[in-house]
Amino acid sequence: MPMQIYVVGGAVRDELLGLPVQDHDWVVVGATPEQMIAQGFRPVGKDFPVFLHPRTQEEYALARTERKTAPGYHGFVFHTSPEVRLEDDLIRRDLTINAMARAEDGSIVDPYGGQQDLQERVFRHVSEAFAEDPVRILRLARFAARFADFRVADATNALMRTMVDEGEVDALVPERVWQELSRGLMEQKPSRMFAVLRDCGALSRILPELDALWGVPQPPLHHPEVDTGVHMMLVIDYAAERGFDLPIRFAALMHDLGKGVTPAEHWPKHHGHEGMGPRLITDLCKRLRVPTDCRDLAVMTAREHGNVSRAMALRPQTIVTLFERCDAFRKPERFAQMLLASECDARGRGHETHDMRYRDYPQGAYLLNALAAARAVNAGEVAARFAEDKARIPEAVHAARVAAVKAALGDVRD
């Protein structure tokens, strides 16, 4: 069999969808590692033969088959040889829309119906081998967030449910779970990712704290959508609509986690949920190895979003105490991020006939104005006035900041 080179996977899919192609994955059929090296390719693969092109540095993989040997996504043995056909390589891929190839002459090789599924906007598994890799559930859910008008084929959803029931999802390592979730959060419609995970039962295994929010009621006056889980999806989609970065999106997703554990007698108002959320978020972030910046912002947002929503009614003293609690004088950028995540909470409400995405939201600018006034206080000068009584310095600096905020906001209350 002569050597043949194909573009495969996402590049073919996106090209057919008329989308920009970011990266190319290449598969080489009918070649040995020695032949690749002889043509100047540099071997880099550890688990199976992958080579870097001598000029473009793109990765070229030899066509391969695989066999499941253990639970999880590490438990595979790969086989490559010049006899492995392109169809053998493509059948091991996850979805039909990712199992197409483009030959050097431009023709499309589509043995498993990927083009038809693209036209019908369907996510469909290529073969029963899909069930051997639990990461594929996460990948499919992430694709749903990117291609929001696609649906999951019934047979594929049933297969994913079986995988969940058989414990395959439990074998996922935390780093891989976070990698896929964080990528999905950065897509155009993150709520679709969670809808897919809920529908197959995977969300209750991966993020049980979030899954618990569906069916938990909220006050209809402030939350026309009523259901807390629905609210969280509106919030995260609003964050995506605004193009916010990952820490803000994650904080928006986590902000009401405490409502899942408030006693039923406190429903639908959930008194005290701001105090319950931080512990849940901290434990979740530890379990999934979530980066520190995402964790810290999420904890702060869960704790303070209620105070932010009441900002216009807070006294200057309370506002300065909020700044101190949030370390806003040292980290004003993070405080500003928290305000944006809290804004997502305020705007991510409503339903088809009561859209609150564009409601007035003055709290963010109000608190940033107050913070600017408080930060303008020269703490060194205040401290110098109490050189003989250093114990009074923190109180004096605090008082000066309160006075500055009061003046900036035009607060006339005593």
C-alpha positions as CSV (number, residue, x, y, z in Angstrom):
1,M,0.0,0.0,0.0
2,P,1.6,3.3,-1.0
3,M,1.9,6.1,1.6
4,Q,-1.2,8.4,1.7
5,I,-1.7,11.4,3.9
6,Y,-5.1,12.7,5.0
7,V,-6.5,15.6,7.0
8,V,-8.9,14.2,9.6
9,G,-11.3,15.1,12.3
10,G,-12.2,18.6,13.4
11,A,-10.5,20.4,10.5
12,V,-12.7,18.5,8.0
13,R,-15.8,19.0,10.1
14,D,-15.2,22.8,10.4
15,E,-14.4,23.2,6.8
16,L,-17.6,21.6,5.8
17,L,-19.5,23.8,8.2
18,G,-17.9,26.9,6.7
19,L,-16.0,27.7,10.0
20,P,-12.4,28.8,10.4
21,V,-10.0,25.9,10.7
22,Q,-7.6,26.4,13.6
23,D,-5.6,23.2,13.6
24,H,-5.0,20.3,11.3
25,D,-4.7,16.7,12.4
26,W,-3.0,14.5,9.9
27,V,-3.1,10.7,9.5
28,V,-0.6,8.7,7.4
29,V,-1.7,5.4,5.9
30,G,0.7,2.8,4.5
31,A,3.9,4.0,6.2
32,T,6.3,2.8,8.8
33,P,8.1,4.9,11.4
34,E,11.3,4.3,9.6
35,Q,9.9,5.7,6.4
36,M,8.6,8.8,8.2
37,I,12.0,9.5,9.7
38,A,13.7,9.0,6.4
39,Q,11.5,11.8,5.0
40,G,12.6,14.2,7.7
41,F,9.8,13.8,10.2
42,R,10.7,13.9,13.9
43,P,9.2,11.3,16.2
44,V,7.4,12.7,19.3
45,G,4.7,10.2,20.3
46,K,5.0,8.2,23.5
47,D,2.0,5.9,23.3
48,F,1.9,5.6,19.5
49,P,3.9,6.9,16.6
50,V,3.4,10.6,16.1
51,F,5.8,12.7,14.0
52,L,6.4,16.4,13.5
53,H,6.5,17.7,10.0
54,P,10.0,19.0,9.2
55,R,8.7,22.3,7.9
56,T,5.3,23.1,9.5
57,Q,5.9,21.2,12.8
58,E,2.3,19.9,12.6
59,E,1.6,16.5,14.0
60,Y,1.3,13.5,11.7
61,A,0.1,10.2,13.3
62,L,0.3,6.8,11.7
63,A,-3.1,5.2,11.2
64,R,-3.8,3.0,14.1
65,T,-6.3,0.7,15.8
66,E,-6.9,0.4,19.5
67,R,-8.0,-2.2,22.0
68,K,-9.5,-1.5,25.5
69,T,-7.5,-3.2,28.3
70,A,-8.6,-1.4,31.5
71,P,-11.2,1.0,32.9
72,G,-10.9,4.8,32.2
73,Y,-9.3,6.5,29.3
74,H,-5.7,5.3,29.9
75,G,-6.6,1.7,29.4
76,F,-5.8,1.2,25.7
77,V,-3.3,-0.7,23.6
78,F,-2.6,0.8,20.2
79,H,-1.5,-1.0,17.1
80,T,0.0,0.6,14.0
81,S,1.3,-0.9,10.8
82,P,1.3,-0.1,7.0
83,E,-1.7,-2.5,6.7
84,V,-4.0,-0.4,8.9
85,R,-6.6,1.2,6.6
86,L,-8.0,4.7,6.9
87,E,-11.4,3.3,7.7
88,D,-9.9,1.3,10.6
89,D,-8.4,4.5,12.0
90,L,-11.6,6.5,11.6
91,I,-13.9,4.0,13.2
92,R,-12.1,4.4,16.6
93,R,-13.1,8.1,16.7
94,D,-15.9,9.5,18.8
95,L,-18.5,11.0,16.6
96,T,-19.4,10.6,12.9
97,I,-18.8,14.3,12.3
98,N,-15.3,13.8,13.5
99,A,-14.7,10.6,11.6
100,M,-14.2,12.1,8.1
101,A,-11.0,12.7,6.2
102,R,-9.9,14.8,3.2
103,A,-7.4,13.3,0.8
104,E,-4.6,15.2,-0.9
105,D,-6.8,15.6,-4.0
106,G,-9.5,17.3,-1.9
107,S,-11.9,14.4,-1.9
108,I,-13.8,13.6,1.3
109,V,-13.6,10.1,2.8
110,D,-16.8,9.6,4.9
111,P,-17.4,6.0,5.6
112,Y,-19.7,6.5,8.6
113,G,-22.2,9.2,7.5
114,G,-20.6,12.3,9.0
115,Q,-21.7,14.6,6.3
116,Q,-25.3,13.6,6.7
117,D,-25.1,14.1,10.4
118,L,-23.6,17.5,9.9
119,Q,-26.6,18.4,7.7
120,E,-29.1,17.0,10.2
121,R,-27.2,18.6,13.1
122,V,-26.8,15.3,15.0
123,F,-24.1,14.1,17.4
124,R,-23.9,10.3,16.7
125,H,-21.2,7.9,17.9
126,V,-19.3,6.1,15.2
127,S,-19.3,2.6,16.8
128,E,-19.7,0.9,20.2
129,A,-16.1,1.6,20.8
130,F,-17.3,5.1,22.0
131,A,-18.3,3.4,25.3
132,E,-14.6,2.5,26.0
133,D,-13.5,6.1,26.7
134,P,-15.5,8.2,29.3
135,V,-13.7,11.4,28.1
136,R,-15.9,11.1,25.0
137,I,-19.0,12.0,27.1
138,L,-17.3,15.2,28.2
139,R,-16.1,15.9,24.7
140,L,-19.6,15.5,23.2
141,A,-21.0,17.8,25.9
142,R,-18.3,20.4,25.1
143,F,-19.2,20.1,21.4
144,A,-22.8,20.7,22.3
145,A,-21.8,24.0,23.9
146,R,-19.9,25.0,20.7
147,F,-22.5,23.7,18.2
148,A,-25.6,24.7,20.1
149,D,-28.1,23.7,17.3
150,F,-27.0,20.1,17.3
151,R,-28.8,17.4,19.2
152,V,-27.6,14.1,20.6
153,A,-28.8,11.0,18.8
154,D,-31.1,8.9,21.0
155,A,-28.9,5.8,20.6
156,T,-25.8,7.8,21.6
157,N,-27.5,9.2,24.7
158,A,-28.6,5.7,25.7
159,L,-25.0,4.5,25.3
160,M,-23.7,7.4,27.5
161,R,-26.3,6.5,30.1
162,T,-25.0,2.9,30.1
163,M,-21.5,4.2,30.5
164,V,-22.5,6.3,33.5
165,D,-24.4,3.4,35.1
166,E,-21.4,1.1,34.6
167,G,-19.1,3.5,36.4
168,E,-16.9,4.6,33.5
169,V,-17.3,8.2,34.3
170,D,-16.1,7.5,37.9
171,A,-12.7,6.5,36.4
172,L,-12.0,10.0,35.0
173,V,-9.1,11.8,36.5
174,P,-9.8,15.3,37.9
175,E,-7.4,17.2,35.6
176,R,-9.2,15.8,32.5
177,V,-12.6,16.6,33.9
178,W,-11.6,20.2,34.6
179,Q,-9.9,20.5,31.2
180,E,-13.0,19.6,29.3
181,L,-15.4,21.6,31.6
182,S,-13.3,24.7,31.4
183,R,-13.1,24.5,27.6
184,G,-16.9,24.0,27.5
185,L,-17.4,27.0,29.7
186,M,-15.6,29.1,27.1
187,E,-17.9,28.1,24.3
188,Q,-20.8,30.2,23.0
189,K,-23.6,28.3,24.8
190,P,-22.2,26.6,28.0
191,S,-25.7,25.6,29.2
192,R,-25.9,23.0,26.4
193,M,-22.9,21.2,27.9
194,F,-24.6,20.8,31.2
195,A,-27.9,19.8,29.5
196,V,-26.1,16.9,27.8
197,L,-24.4,15.9,31.0
198,R,-27.6,16.0,32.9
199,D,-29.5,14.1,30.2
200,C,-27.2,11.1,30.4
201,G,-26.8,11.2,34.2
202,A,-23.1,12.2,34.1
203,L,-23.5,15.6,35.8
204,S,-24.6,14.0,39.1
205,R,-21.3,12.0,39.1
206,I,-19.0,14.8,38.0
207,L,-20.6,17.9,39.6
208,P,-23.2,16.6,42.1
209,E,-23.3,20.0,43.8
210,L,-24.5,21.7,40.6
211,D,-26.8,18.9,39.6
212,A,-28.6,19.3,43.0
213,L,-29.9,22.7,42.0
214,W,-32.5,21.5,39.5
215,G,-35.9,21.3,41.2
216,V,-34.9,23.8,43.9
217,P,-37.4,26.7,43.8
218,Q,-36.6,30.4,44.2
219,P,-38.8,33.5,44.8
220,P,-40.8,34.1,41.5
221,L,-40.8,37.9,42.1
222,H,-37.0,38.0,41.7
223,H,-36.6,34.8,39.7
224,P,-39.3,34.4,37.0
225,E,-37.5,31.2,35.9
226,V,-38.1,29.9,39.5
227,D,-35.9,26.8,39.2
228,T,-32.3,27.4,40.6
229,G,-30.7,25.1,38.0
230,V,-32.4,26.9,35.2
231,H,-31.2,30.2,36.7
232,M,-27.6,29.0,36.8
233,M,-27.8,28.1,33.1
234,L,-29.2,31.6,32.2
235,V,-26.4,33.1,34.2
236,I,-23.6,31.1,32.6
237,D,-25.0,31.8,29.1
238,Y,-25.1,35.5,29.8
239,A,-21.5,35.4,30.9
240,A,-20.7,33.7,27.6
241,E,-22.7,36.3,25.7
242,R,-20.6,39.0,27.3
243,G,-17.4,37.2,26.4
244,F,-16.1,37.1,30.0
245,D,-13.0,35.2,30.8
246,L,-12.9,31.8,32.5
247,P,-12.7,32.9,36.2
248,I,-15.8,35.1,35.8
249,R,-17.7,32.3,34.0
250,F,-16.8,29.8,36.6
251,A,-17.7,32.2,39.4
252,A,-21.0,32.8,37.7
253,L,-21.7,29.1,37.5
254,M,-20.9,28.5,41.2
255,H,-22.5,31.6,42.8
256,D,-25.7,29.9,44.0
257,L,-24.3,26.5,44.9
258,G,-25.4,27.0,48.5
259,K,-29.0,26.8,47.5
260,G,-28.6,23.1,47.0
261,V,-28.1,22.5,50.7
262,T,-30.3,25.1,52.4
263,P,-33.1,23.4,54.5
264,A,-36.4,23.1,52.6
265,E,-38.1,25.2,55.3
266,H,-35.9,28.1,54.0
267,W,-37.2,27.7,50.5
268,P,-37.8,29.6,48.3
269,K,-35.8,32.5,49.8
270,H,-32.8,30.4,50.8
271,H,-31.7,32.5,53.8
272,G,-28.0,31.9,54.5
273,H,-27.1,30.3,51.2
274,E,-24.2,32.8,50.7
275,G,-22.6,31.3,53.8
276,M,-23.0,27.7,52.6
277,G,-21.7,28.1,49.1
278,P,-18.0,28.8,49.8
279,R,-17.4,25.5,51.5
280,L,-19.1,23.6,48.7
281,I,-17.0,25.5,46.1
282,T,-13.8,24.9,48.0
283,D,-14.4,21.2,48.2
284,L,-15.4,21.0,44.6
285,C,-12.3,22.9,43.5
286,K,-10.1,20.7,45.5
287,R,-11.6,17.6,44.0
288,L,-11.3,18.8,40.4
289,R,-8.0,20.6,40.9
290,V,-9.5,23.9,39.8
291,P,-6.9,26.7,39.4
292,T,-6.6,29.1,42.3
293,D,-7.8,32.2,40.5
294,C,-11.0,30.5,39.5
295,R,-11.6,29.1,43.0
296,D,-10.9,32.3,44.8
297,L,-13.2,34.4,42.6
298,A,-16.0,31.8,42.8
299,V,-15.8,31.7,46.6
300,M,-15.9,35.5,46.9
301,T,-18.8,35.7,44.5
302,A,-20.8,33.1,46.3
303,R,-20.2,34.9,49.6
304,E,-20.8,38.4,48.4
305,H,-23.2,38.5,45.5
306,G,-26.1,39.2,47.8
307,N,-24.3,42.2,49.2
308,V,-23.4,43.4,45.7
309,S,-27.1,43.3,44.7
310,R,-28.0,45.4,47.8
311,A,-25.1,47.8,47.2
312,M,-27.3,50.9,46.8
313,A,-28.7,50.4,50.2
314,L,-25.4,49.7,52.0
315,R,-24.0,52.3,54.4
316,P,-20.4,53.6,53.6
317,Q,-19.2,51.7,56.7
318,T,-20.5,48.5,55.3
319,I,-19.2,49.1,51.9
320,V,-15.6,49.7,53.2
321,T,-15.9,46.5,55.3
322,L,-16.9,44.7,52.1
323,F,-13.8,46.1,50.4
324,E,-11.6,44.9,53.3
325,R,-13.2,41.5,53.3
326,C,-12.6,41.1,49.6
327,D,-9.0,42.4,49.8
328,A,-10.1,45.0,47.2
329,F,-7.4,47.5,48.1
330,R,-4.7,45.1,47.1
331,K,-6.6,43.3,44.4
332,P,-9.0,45.7,42.8
333,E,-9.0,43.8,39.5
334,R,-10.3,40.7,41.2
335,F,-13.0,42.7,43.0
336,A,-14.1,44.1,39.6
337,Q,-14.3,40.6,38.3
338,M,-16.5,39.7,41.2
339,L,-18.8,42.6,40.3
340,L,-19.1,41.2,36.7
341,A,-19.9,37.7,38.0
342,S,-22.6,39.2,40.3
343,E,-24.0,41.2,37.3
344,C,-24.4,37.9,35.5
345,D,-26.5,36.7,38.5
346,A,-28.7,39.7,38.2
347,R,-29.2,39.5,34.4
348,G,-29.4,35.7,34.1
349,R,-33.0,35.5,35.1
350,G,-36.4,35.3,33.5
351,H,-37.9,33.2,30.7
352,E,-39.2,33.7,27.1
353,T,-41.7,36.4,28.1
354,H,-39.7,38.0,30.8
355,D,-36.1,38.5,29.7
356,M,-33.9,40.3,32.3
357,R,-30.6,40.3,30.4
358,Y,-30.9,44.0,29.7
359,R,-32.2,45.2,33.0
360,D,-30.6,48.3,34.6
361,Y,-27.7,47.3,36.8
362,P,-26.0,50.3,38.5
363,Q,-24.5,48.3,41.4
364,G,-21.2,47.6,39.6
365,A,-20.4,51.2,38.7
366,Y,-21.6,52.4,42.2
367,L,-19.2,50.1,44.0
368,L,-16.3,50.8,41.7
369,N,-16.8,54.5,42.3
370,A,-16.8,53.9,46.0
371,L,-13.7,51.8,45.7
372,A,-11.8,54.4,43.8
373,A,-12.6,57.0,46.5
374,A,-11.5,54.6,49.3
375,R,-8.3,53.7,47.4
376,A,-7.5,57.4,47.0
377,V,-7.0,57.7,50.7
378,N,-3.3,58.0,51.6
379,A,-3.0,55.4,54.2
380,G,0.6,56.4,54.9
381,E,-0.4,59.9,55.8
382,V,-3.1,58.7,58.1
383,A,-0.7,56.3,59.8
384,A,1.9,59.1,60.2
385,R,-0.6,61.0,62.4
386,F,-0.8,58.1,64.8
387,A,3.0,57.3,65.0
388,E,2.7,57.4,68.8
389,D,-0.3,55.2,69.0
390,K,0.1,52.6,66.3
391,A,-2.7,50.4,67.6
392,R,-5.2,53.0,66.3
393,I,-3.8,53.1,62.8
394,P,-6.1,50.4,61.3
395,E,-9.2,52.1,62.8
396,A,-8.1,55.5,61.6
397,V,-7.4,54.3,58.0
398,H,-10.8,52.6,58.0
399,A,-12.5,55.7,59.2
400,A,-10.8,57.8,56.5
401,R,-11.9,55.5,53.8
402,V,-15.5,55.5,55.1
403,A,-15.4,59.3,55.0
404,A,-14.1,59.2,51.4
405,V,-16.8,56.8,50.3
406,K,-19.5,58.8,52.0
407,A,-18.4,62.0,50.2
408,A,-18.1,60.2,46.9
409,L,-21.5,58.7,47.1
410,G,-23.2,61.8,48.5
411,D,-24.4,59.7,51.4
412,V,-26.0,62.0,54.0
413,R,-26.9,59.3,56.5
414,D,-25.3,59.5,60.0
